[in-house]
Amino acid sequence: MKLMVIGSGGREHALIRSLKKNPTVTEIYALPGNGGIASDAVCVDIGAKDIPAIVRFAREAAIDYAVVAPDDPLALGCVDALEAIGVPCFGPHKAAAEIESSKVFAKNLMRKYGIPTAAYEVFNSAEAALSYLDTAPLPTVVKADGLALGKGVIIAKTREEARTAVREIMQEKRFGDSGSRVVIEEFLEGPEVSVLCFTDGKTVVPMVSSMDHKRAGDGDTGLNTGGMGTIAPNPYYTPEVAERCMREIFLPTIRAMKQEGREFRGCLYFGLMITFDGPKVIEYNCRFGDPETQVVLPLLDSDLLTVMQAVTEGRLADCPVRFRDAHACCVILASAGYPEHYEKGLPISIPEDVLPHVYVAGAALRDGQLVTGGGRVLGVTAVADTLLEAIGEAYRMADQITFENRYCRRDIGQRALQAKQN
């Protein structure tokens, strides 16, 4: 069976490693992949947003099944285009992917169907948004409507910070057309939880919960990044919270999408805040999270390809999905200067025994040598019986990897450990 995975990061590397375990898989192509993924798949130099080229390659290579992993190609209708030539896919259609590609659509969906989320207002002009900020409660959250590489959300503590955010998004077009509209919403407080769910549009199967660490520095300081590390499961996601999320958020969302004529099949990511009033949705993603995937999939006991095919074919209810009763920790190794300016092309050294635990995010091959090629270079994941052991093992392995200007947070998982002790 020939598979094709669209994307080029650590998430895609984790997906490919899991998909390889299925004995029917004969070949996996990564479009475009990266220097580290090249050891587990055939990398093809086609960009994730080049839908016509992806379709041509799928036809020429006689691809049997495709996994569209990143948000951009999903929002551009990659699944629709591949299915039109007879290639079955894991991932939502373009209409369903709007649950991530438009925050306005997502917020209005939640309001219409009574799904718990922060109070909000939508603005089509900077003038109206700036006027609203004169009296908006503080802190407040300003969000660009469209996709912005995870950077289109600003938590403003002062009115001037909020006004600056609106001007940058709407007037200076910092995120291009993604900032044509903004959502200004209530600031929620409480622990955050990420829950990825398999769904075929009818059945919802939550995966193991996780906790992301977004800020660049220890103690959640510094700039927001794409994620500096994750642990799973998240101690704040208790059985009681899980039951409430299924009843009040997960199933209502899937039913709402179906009611709107946008049946969602694929992985729906729920970014949740466990507030004093109960769990509320901060955001939806229409795909596997990164780096959440790097801790969730190592705990999956079931065969990933089998589960994905059940999702695609609408028979998830008949497919057992099991996870290990264990803990995972992923530590991201980044280039100094990330998420702003950083150097590329620096040689990476990874010990052979550590390599199977490494998911490569931003690296290239140069004359057979793996070199840095992005801000987040790679993630190191450890699985153990306890969270403390998983954290210790992840750092033990991470500290054996070397490249110039390498840096990582040293406190991944510490907040979760404190929560377990309380």
Buried (B, 14 or more C-beta within 10 A) or exposed (E): BBBBBBBBBBBBBBBBBBBBEBEEBEEBBBBBBBBBBBBBBBBBEBBBBBBEBBBEBBEEBEBBBBBBBBBBBBBBBBBBBBBEEEBBBBBBBBBBBBBBBBBBBBBBBBEEBEBBBBEBBBBEBBEBBBEBBEEBEEBBBBBBBBBBEBBBBBBBEEBEBBBBBBBBBBEEEBBEEBBBBBBBBBBBEBBBBBBBBBBBBBBBBBBBBBBBBBBBBBEBEBEBBBBBBBBBBBBBBEEEBBEBBBEBBBBBBBBBBBEBEBBBBBBBBBBBBBBEEBBBBBBBBBBBBBBBBBBBBBBBEBBBBEBBBBBBEBEBEEBEBEBEEBBBBBBBBBBEEBBEEBEBEBEBEBEEEBEEBBBBBBBBBEEEEBBBBBBBBBBBBBBBEEBBBBBBBBBEBBBEBEBEBBBBBEBBBBBBBEBEEE
